[in-house]
């Protein structure tokens, strides 16, 4: 509580913005120059009374605010640095890639895409006689120890892959003459080729109306069974138990229905991390997934939500 000795200081702060203008100054000077009439001595008490009244009025205005009980809400709120739930975090690491996610258990991961972005209507790709592969952003290089057998070399380097024939090995990112290899154990799901001196990974996808060949199924385009470590569905959650992730993948490949050779443009992704350190992706919109063709599988999403609860 403020002491009464501080009243002058409070008054100065309250009246600090009051400034006498030229008009007031002229009136004061005119009043000082005018002849003064002698006033009766009986009225000497009037100034003192006015000063007393001014003091009473000032106290009646200022004291209530000084004596008032502080509000229950503090004027300045504070919080500790960090979050009290920091101890309940887990790290989701792609050891061979360039991305590291750290998230609290039970929180839904944000959308992220690991497909390399395109330009001029086409993404960085390889075409292998009717099968198309899109370059991944992670990892930024892979060891040659992951390479399997050769699938041929780039015969046609073109900036217009949509105009290239489907009977050759072509690319708009890999130089002509460069050898293309399958990733060992992936059955053509992932391939690799040298780009700017390092091996980059490409995932099978749809392109220009081309997706499946012959009687291929979703499992034929995703030959990763037995190699899954974890799954991440943005906006839903993460399954880190490999056995549960394998069961979810079996539901996906067993129940998915092919809808078209197009693509999915949703802002949700399913990332599947493999035991060779690589990760592949399917884009998601509602109950549809897209990579090599568009597939509908509501059973998969129901099972995934149940698994993360």
C-alpha positions in Angstrom: 0.0 0.0 0.0 1.3 3.5 -0.9 2.1 5.9 2.0 0.5 9.4 2.3 4.0 11.0 2.1 4.0 9.9 -1.6 0.9 11.9 -2.4 2.9 14.8 -4.0 4.6 12.2 -6.3 1.3 10.7 -7.2 -0.2 14.1 -7.9 2.8 15.0 -10.1 2.3 11.8 -12.1 -1.4 12.4 -12.4 -1.1 16.0 -13.5 2.1 15.5 -15.5 0.4 16.1 -18.8 -1.2 19.4 -17.9 0.4 22.4 -19.7 -0.6 26.0 -19.6 -1.3 27.4 -23.0 -0.8 31.0 -24.4 -4.4 31.9 -23.6 -4.0 31.0 -19.9 -0.6 32.8 -19.8 -2.2 36.0 -21.2 -5.0 35.9 -18.7 -2.5 35.4 -15.8 -0.4 38.4 -17.0 -3.5 40.6 -17.5 -4.7 39.7 -14.0 -1.3 40.5 -12.5 -1.2 43.9 -14.3 -4.7 45.0 -13.2 -5.0 47.2 -10.0 -5.8 45.2 -7.0 -8.7 46.1 -4.7 -8.2 45.7 -1.1 -10.3 42.8 0.2 -11.8 42.6 3.6 -9.6 40.9 6.0 -12.5 38.7 7.0 -12.0 36.7 3.8 -8.4 35.7 4.4 -9.6 32.2 5.2 -11.0 31.6 1.7 -7.8 30.4 0.0 -7.0 28.1 2.9 -10.5 26.6 2.6 -10.1 26.1 -1.1 -6.8 24.3 -0.6 -8.4 22.1 2.0 -11.3 21.2 -0.3 -8.9 20.4 -3.1 -6.9 18.1 -0.8 -10.1 16.4 0.2 -11.3 15.9 -3.3 -7.8 14.6 -4.4 -7.8 12.1 -1.5 -11.4 11.0 -2.3 -10.3 10.2 -5.9 -6.8 8.9 -5.3 -7.0 6.9 -2.1 -9.7 4.4 -3.2 -7.4 3.2 -6.1 -4.4 3.1 -3.8 -6.3 1.1 -1.1 -8.2 -1.2 -3.4 -7.5 -4.9 -3.2 -5.4 -6.1 -6.1 -7.3 -8.0 -8.8 -7.2 -11.8 -8.7 -5.7 -11.8 -12.2 -2.1 -10.8 -12.3 -1.1 -8.0 -14.7 1.9 -10.1 -15.8 1.5 -13.8 -16.3 4.5 -16.2 -16.3 5.2 -19.8 -17.3 8.3 -22.0 -17.0 10.6 -22.4 -19.9 9.7 -25.6 -21.8 6.8 -27.9 -21.3 6.0 -30.0 -18.3 5.5 -33.0 -20.5 9.0 -33.0 -21.9 9.8 -36.1 -20.0 7.1 -38.0 -21.9 8.6 -37.7 -25.4 9.9 -40.1 -27.9 12.2 -39.6 -30.9 11.2 -41.0 -34.3 14.5 -41.2 -36.2 15.3 -42.0 -39.8 18.9 -43.0 -39.1 20.0 -43.0 -42.8 17.9 -40.0 -43.8 18.0 -36.3 -43.2 14.8 -35.9 -41.2 14.5 -36.2 -37.4 11.0 -35.9 -35.8 10.5 -35.5 -32.1 7.0 -35.7 -30.8 5.1 -36.4 -27.6 3.5 -39.8 -27.3 -0.1 -39.8 -28.3 0.2 -36.7 -30.5 -0.7 -36.8 -34.2 2.3 -36.2 -36.5 2.1 -33.3 -38.9 1.9 -33.8 -42.7 5.2 -34.2 -44.5 6.1 -35.5 -47.9 9.3 -37.2 -48.8 8.7 -37.1 -52.6 10.9 -34.7 -54.5 8.9 -31.8 -55.8 8.4 -31.3 -59.5 8.7 -28.5 -62.0 7.2 -27.9 -65.4 4.5 -30.4 -64.7 6.8 -33.3 -64.0 8.6 -34.6 -60.9 12.2 -36.0 -61.0 11.7 -39.6 -62.2 12.8 -42.7 -64.0 10.7 -44.6 -66.4 11.5 -48.4 -66.8 9.5 -49.6 -69.7 6.1 -48.6 -68.4 6.9 -48.6 -64.7 7.6 -45.1 -63.2 9.6 -44.1 -60.2 9.7 -40.8 -58.3 12.8 -39.5 -56.5 12.7 -39.3 -52.7 14.0 -36.4 -50.7 15.4 -38.8 -48.0 17.9 -40.2 -47.7 20.0 -37.8 -49.7 22.3 -40.7 -50.7 22.4 -44.5 -50.1 25.3 -46.9 -50.0 26.0 -49.2 -52.9 25.6 -52.1 -50.5 21.8 -51.7 -50.8 21.8 -52.1 -54.6 20.5 -55.2 -56.2 20.6 -56.3 -59.8 20.8 -53.8 -62.7 17.6 -53.0 -64.5 19.3 -51.3 -67.5 20.7 -47.9 -68.2 19.0 -44.6 -69.1 18.5 -44.6 -72.9 16.5 -41.4 -73.2 17.2 -38.3 -71.1 14.3 -35.9 -71.7 12.8 -32.7 -70.2 9.4 -33.9 -71.5 8.9 -37.4 -69.9 5.2 -37.4 -70.8 6.2 -37.5 -74.5 8.7 -40.3 -74.1 7.8 -43.8 -75.1 7.0 -46.5 -72.5 9.3 -49.1 -74.2 12.6 -47.5 -73.1 14.5 -46.6 -69.9 14.1 -42.8 -69.7 14.6 -40.1 -67.1 14.4 -36.3 -66.6 16.9 -36.4 -63.7 19.3 -39.2 -64.3 21.9 -38.7 -67.0 21.8 -40.8 -70.2 23.9 -44.0 -69.9 23.6 -44.2 -66.1 22.8 -47.6 -64.7 19.6 -48.1 -62.8 19.5 -50.7 -60.0 16.7 -52.3 -57.9 17.0 -51.9 -54.1 17.9 -55.4 -52.9 14.9 -57.3 -51.4 12.3 -54.8 -52.5 11.2 -56.5 -55.7 11.1 -53.4 -57.9 9.3 -51.2 -55.3 12.4 -49.0 -55.0 15.2 -48.4 -57.4 18.4 -46.3 -57.3 20.6 -44.5 -59.7 23.5 -42.0 -59.5 22.5 -38.4 -59.4 25.2 -35.8 -59.1 27.7 -38.4 -58.0 25.6 -40.2 -55.3 23.0 -42.9 -55.4 19.5 -41.6 -55.0 16.4 -43.7 -54.3 13.2 -43.6 -56.4 9.8 -45.1 -55.5 7.3 -46.6 -57.9 4.3 -44.3 -58.6 1.7 -43.4 -61.2 2.6 -41.2 -64.1 0.7 -39.9 -67.1 -2.1 -42.4 -66.7 0.3 -45.3 -66.2 0.2 -47.3 -63.0 -0.3 -51.1 -62.9 0.9 -53.5 -65.6 -1.0 -56.6 -66.4 -2.6 -58.2 -63.3 -0.5 -56.4 -60.8 -1.9 -55.7 -57.3 -1.0 -53.2 -54.6 1.2 -55.8 -53.0 3.1 -56.1 -56.3 3.9 -52.4 -56.2 4.8 -52.5 -52.5 6.9 -55.6 -52.0 8.0 -54.7 -48.5 6.3 -57.3 -46.3 8.6 -58.6 -43.6 10.7 -55.4 -43.7 8.4 -52.9 -42.0 9.6 -51.2 -38.7 7.0 -48.5 -38.2 4.2 -46.5 -39.8 3.3 -42.8 -39.5 -0.1 -41.5 -40.6 -0.1 -37.7 -40.4 -3.0 -36.3 -38.4 -3.6 -39.7 -36.7 -0.5 -41.2 -35.0 2.5 -43.4 -35.2 2.8 -47.2 -34.9 6.3 -48.1 -33.7 5.7 -51.8 -33.0 6.9 -53.7 -36.1 4.5 -56.6 -35.6 1.5 -54.3 -35.5 2.8 -52.4 -38.5 3.1 -55.6 -40.4 -0.5 -56.5 -39.5 -1.7 -53.1 -40.7 0.2 -53.6 -44.0 -1.5 -57.0 -44.5 -4.9 -55.4 -44.0 -4.0 -52.7 -46.5 -2.8 -55.1 -49.2 -5.5 -57.6 -48.6 -8.5 -55.2 -48.5 -7.5 -52.3 -50.8 -9.6 -51.8 -53.9 -8.0 -50.3 -57.1 -9.9 -47.2 -58.2 -7.8 -45.5 -60.9 -4.3 -44.9 -62.4 -4.4 -41.3 -61.2 -3.0 -39.7 -58.1 -4.1 -38.4 -54.7 -3.7 -34.7 -53.8 -4.6 -34.8 -50.1 -2.5 -33.1 -47.4 -2.1 -36.4 -45.4 0.6 -39.0 -45.8 1.4 -42.5 -44.8 5.1 -43.1 -44.3 6.4 -46.6 -43.9 9.9 -47.1 -42.5 11.8 -50.2 -43.5 14.6 -52.2 -41.9 17.1 -51.2 -44.5 16.8 -47.6 -43.3 14.7 -46.4 -46.2 11.2 -45.0 -46.0 8.4 -44.9 -48.7 5.3 -42.9 -48.9 1.6 -43.0 -49.9 -0.5 -39.9 -50.0 -3.9 -40.0 -48.3 -7.2 -38.4 -48.8 -10.3 -39.5 -46.8 -10.1 -43.4 -47.1 -8.0 -43.4 -50.3 -4.3 -43.9 -50.7 -2.2 -43.0 -53.7 1.3 -44.0 -54.9 1.2 -46.5 -57.9 -2.5 -45.9 -58.5 -5.3 -44.8 -56.3 -6.6 -47.4 -53.8 -9.6 -47.3 -51.4 -9.3 -49.1 -48.0 -11.5 -47.9 -45.1 -10.6 -51.0 -43.2 -6.9 -50.0 -43.0 -7.7 -46.6 -41.5 -10.1 -48.1 -39.0 -7.4 -50.6 -37.9 -4.7 -47.9 -37.8 -6.8 -45.6 -35.5 -7.5 -48.6 -33.2 -3.8 -49.4 -33.1 -2.8 -45.9 -31.9 -5.5 -45.5 -29.2 
